[in-house]
């Protein structure tokens, strides 16, 4: 329980835990998602951006984004059952 409370405190959620109800589930889950998907990764993303800027790469990214896109954005492929099957049920081969 203490671990869960510490996690809520890290997210900035301030409602008193003693008064939480099932109606608070959406606000608690939103706070957790916002913290882990936005706040927690922001420092790393800012550091990455500053590193690109220090090397002069950030300017080039802004000038010619189409050229750099393949290096930073994975091509979207249609997800199929076959692809999922391949990842979840790989065959073992004996060498």
C-alpha positions in Angstrom: 0.0 0.0 0.0 2.8 2.4 0.8 4.3 1.9 -2.6 1.0 2.8 -4.3 0.8 5.9 -2.1 4.3 6.9 -3.0 3.5 6.6 -6.6 0.4 8.8 -6.3 2.5 11.4 -4.5 5.1 11.3 -7.3 2.4 12.0 -9.9 1.3 15.1 -8.0 -2.2 13.7 -7.2 -3.2 15.6 -4.0 -6.6 14.2 -3.0 -6.6 12.7 0.4 -6.3 8.9 0.1 -8.7 8.3 2.9 -11.5 9.8 0.9 -10.8 8.1 -2.5 -13.8 6.3 -4.0 -14.4 4.3 -7.1 -15.5 7.6 -8.7 -12.0 8.8 -8.4 -10.6 6.0 -10.6 -10.6 8.1 -13.8 -8.8 11.0 -12.1 -6.2 8.7 -10.5 -5.6 6.8 -13.7 -5.3 10.1 -15.7 -2.7 11.4 -13.2 -0.7 8.2 -13.5 -0.8 8.2 -17.3 0.1 11.9 -17.5 3.0 11.4 -15.1 4.5 8.3 -16.8 3.9 9.3 -20.4 4.6 13.0 -20.2 6.3 14.3 -17.1 8.7 11.4 -16.5 10.0 11.3 -20.1 10.2 15.1 -20.5 13.6 15.4 -19.0 15.0 12.7 -21.2 13.4 14.2 -24.3 14.7 17.7 -23.4 18.2 16.3 -23.0 18.0 14.5 -26.3 16.8 17.8 -28.0 19.6 19.8 -26.4 22.1 17.2 -27.5 20.8 17.4 -31.1 21.0 21.2 -30.8 24.6 21.2 -29.5 25.7 19.1 -32.5 23.8 21.3 -35.0 21.5 18.5 -36.0 18.4 20.1 -34.7 18.6 22.9 -37.2 19.0 20.4 -40.0 16.0 18.4 -38.8 13.9 21.6 -38.9 15.1 22.5 -42.4 14.7 19.1 -44.1 12.4 16.9 -42.0 11.6 14.6 -44.8 15.2 13.6 -45.2 15.6 12.8 -41.5 12.2 11.1 -40.9 13.3 7.6 -41.8 16.0 7.8 -39.1 13.6 8.8 -36.3 10.2 7.4 -37.3 9.5 3.7 -37.8 7.5 2.9 -40.9 4.0 1.9 -40.0 3.0 -1.6 -41.1 -0.4 -3.1 -40.8 -0.6 -5.3 -37.7 -1.8 -8.8 -38.6 -2.5 -12.0 -36.7 0.5 -13.5 -38.4 2.8 -10.8 -37.0 1.5 -11.3 -33.5 1.7 -15.1 -33.8 5.4 -14.7 -34.9 6.2 -12.7 -31.8 4.3 -14.8 -29.3 4.9 -18.3 -30.6 8.4 -18.4 -32.1 9.7 -21.8 -33.1 12.7 -23.1 -31.4 15.5 -24.5 -33.6 18.2 -26.8 -32.5 21.6 -26.0 -33.8 
